[in-house]
Amino acid sequence: MSLGNLLRDLPDACGAEITETLLAAPGVRIERIVSMGQSSPPGFWYDQPESEFVVLLAGAARLRFADEADERTLGPGDWVHVAAHRRHRVAWTDPARQTVWLAVFSR
């Protein structure tokens, strides 16, 4: 059994977004992602072969989906399900405080 706290011992994400795999098992992967001012590079879109359920635990972010006109603003407690191959990008994360995500990927 493993035990932890998603909001403690946060890595320093000032220089780059940090992704930590918390669990990997057949068909599922759970990650903690810590951002601080990072966003997807201009013109880059995620197009993942797996679905992603993501919860914003702390901080603030904006996501953009290729098939939607407007960005989605996320705050603590907000979640979104991204279907496999639904093109999306991180438009913005708060540069003043760490943004903590919990992402669950499944096939």
C-alpha positions in Angstrom: 0.0 0.0 0.0 1.2 3.5 -0.8 0.1 6.6 1.0 0.7 10.3 0.2 -0.7 13.8 0.1 -1.2 15.4 -3.4 -0.7 18.9 -2.0 2.4 18.3 0.1 6.1 18.1 -0.9 5.3 19.8 -4.2 8.3 20.0 -6.6 9.5 23.4 -7.8 7.8 23.9 -11.2 9.2 27.4 -11.8 11.4 26.2 -14.6 9.3 23.4 -16.1 6.1 21.5 -15.5 6.7 18.4 -13.4 4.8 15.1 -14.0 4.9 12.3 -11.4 3.4 8.9 -12.1 1.6 7.8 -8.9 0.2 4.6 -10.2 0.6 2.6 -13.4 -1.4 -0.6 -14.0 -2.8 -2.3 -17.1 -5.2 0.1 -18.7 -4.8 3.0 -16.3 -2.2 5.6 -15.3 -2.6 8.2 -12.5 -0.3 11.3 -12.5 0.2 14.4 -10.4 1.2 17.3 -12.6 2.5 20.5 -11.1 2.6 23.7 -13.3 3.6 27.3 -12.6 3.1 29.5 -15.6 3.6 26.8 -18.2 1.3 26.4 -21.2 1.4 24.3 -24.4 3.8 25.6 -27.0 2.1 27.8 -29.8 0.5 25.5 -32.4 0.9 22.4 -30.2 -2.2 20.2 -29.5 -2.3 17.1 -27.4 -3.9 14.2 -29.4 -3.7 11.3 -26.9 -4.6 7.6 -27.7 -6.2 7.3 -24.2 -8.9 9.2 -22.4 -8.0 11.6 -19.6 -10.0 12.6 -16.5 -8.3 15.6 -14.9 -9.1 17.4 -11.7 -7.5 20.7 -10.8 -6.6 20.5 -7.1 -4.9 23.9 -6.6 -4.1 27.0 -8.6 -5.8 28.0 -11.8 -5.6 27.1 -15.5 -7.3 27.5 -18.8 -7.7 24.6 -21.3 -8.5 25.0 -25.0 -10.2 22.4 -27.2 -9.7 22.4 -30.9 -13.5 21.9 -31.5 -14.6 24.7 -29.2 -14.4 28.5 -29.7 -13.8 29.4 -26.0 -11.2 28.4 -23.4 -12.4 26.7 -20.3 -11.2 28.2 -17.0 -10.5 25.8 -14.2 -10.1 26.4 -10.5 -9.8 24.1 -7.5 -12.2 21.2 -7.7 -13.0 21.6 -11.4 -12.7 18.5 -13.5 -12.9 17.7 -17.2 -13.0 14.4 -19.1 -11.0 14.5 -22.4 -12.0 11.7 -24.8 -9.2 9.9 -26.6 -7.9 11.8 -29.6 -9.8 15.0 -28.6 -7.3 17.7 -29.5 -6.6 20.0 -26.6 -4.0 22.3 -25.1 -3.1 24.1 -21.9 -3.7 27.7 -22.7 -2.5 29.1 -19.4 -1.5 28.2 -15.8 -1.2 30.7 -13.0 2.4 32.1 -13.0 2.1 33.3 -9.4 1.3 30.0 -7.6 1.6 26.3 -8.3 -1.2 24.6 -10.2 -1.7 21.0 -9.2 -3.5 18.6 -11.4 -4.6 14.9 -10.8 -4.8 13.2 -14.2 -6.2 9.7 -14.7 -5.5 8.1 -18.1 -7.4 5.0 -19.3 -7.6 2.9 -22.4 
